[in-house]
Amino acid sequence: MVKRALVSVSDKSGIVDFCKSLVKNGFEVISTGGTYKILVENGIKAIEIDEVTKFPECFEGRVKTLNPFVHGGILHRRDKQSHLNQAKELGVEAIDLVCVNLYPFKATIEKTDDFEEIIENIDIGGPAMVRSASKNFDSVMIVTDVNDYAKVIDALENEKNTLEFRRNLMIKAFEHTAAYDSMIANYMNSRFNGGFGEKQFIVGNKVMNTRYGENPHQNGALYEFDKHYSDNFKTLKGEASFNNLNDLSGAVKIASAFGVENAVCITKHGNPCGFAIKDTLLEAYEEALKCDPVSAFGGVVAVNGVVTKELALKMNEIFLEVIIAGRITEEAQEVFDSKKRIKLFEMGHDKLVLANDIKDFKHIDGGFVYQDADKVNDDEVKNAKLMSAKEATPQEKKDMEIAYKVASLTKSNCVVYVKNSAMVAVGMGMTSRVDASQCALKKAKEMGLDVAGAALASEAFFPFRDSIDAAAAAGVKSVIEPGGSIRDEEIIEAANEFGMSLYFSEVRHFLH
């Protein structure tokens, strides 16, 4: 008995070779519109859809496959004689394989704001056929991914067309239509409801399973948005764990927050324990390491640039668990060969690449909270208001910018001290801001670091002047914070009392 395949694709890559293989394996090919045209042009004998539907394509192509001869051919059960009898009575012929991918809605919204064009690129018949074939996967193969063409032909030619194989195709197909509908719903809510509709869909594509989750008894996996990791994350040595990925994310956000500058960030358990910007990446790493070499042991290092052999030799002096950089040269990789436990990753670019996330979400018990992603704009520091009598020097302003950005990207309550473009103290995740300030200064003293002349930044306002008093005692010369406290005047008075420069950014950056 002749088998029939219905082929209607938006992405036509590989479709000619796929259909040639289907014909070779005894299939008749039914097709539509542009797909039919390209098949015929390439010498494939195809049946146009209206020969099956016995009804012309109409309404400028809006209706062509929504027809009982199509869906009956896909959906009738081959294991029920009553279905087979009714199909014969109605003249419905079986369709054994459906190959469909959907109108390019994402590409359309990326290239135009024309709502009429956007509406016309919402696929109706495609998802209907995909869902019909998926529902009847017991008898029908559903193909939605161009990367599966070779697997499908192999299954047909080598007796691998098993129920399990078709079930896996079915799962992928329902993921395909679910992601498509989610994208449309999210777009409509973004356009008309400020992005906060009655439903919110978060859809990611699986990159890989991790060996386990945060702990060995938990399963885990990495999912991505817009191919960020597929395009910008290359494993050179080792395997990224669930916790590594969390730590890498935080380190990369901080190191890449300064554009093309030679920035190095060292983190441990997601918290920065070293950061510096210098003329060279080697100098930046050396200065970043001074902040807390104890915590840096076994830590994660993000390098906003290229790791050379010279830098690798320096980094190899202590145990580092993970290094991620724009690139890591082959000579540098050879330096790390002797360290079995180190993990190396690069982004394939001269600098680190940060995803342009517009929205952010966090899981809470029973649901999630969803918000606009927080961004630290450069003009927050440049346009910060001078609140004290004394103005900061150019170097102090640079130090304030660094301290402010690092503090904004670190868990609250947080304070950061920066001197000569290198972090010299940090207190994060504390229950009070004064604790964060005092903890940071205590750690700096233990590390033998001189805080005198440093800039101090806080991601939220200082509620009392005690943190300013402690900073002044340590020799801090400049402070930047959002302001907004009922005791701002006391903070300003303290800064003037100690001859410090004080700036208010007027933007809070809590990170809980």
Summary of the structure (lengths in Angstrom):
residues: 512
radius of gyration: 29.8
end to end distance: 63.8
largest distance: 96.1
contacts: 1688
relative contact order: 0.06
helix: 42%
strand: 21%
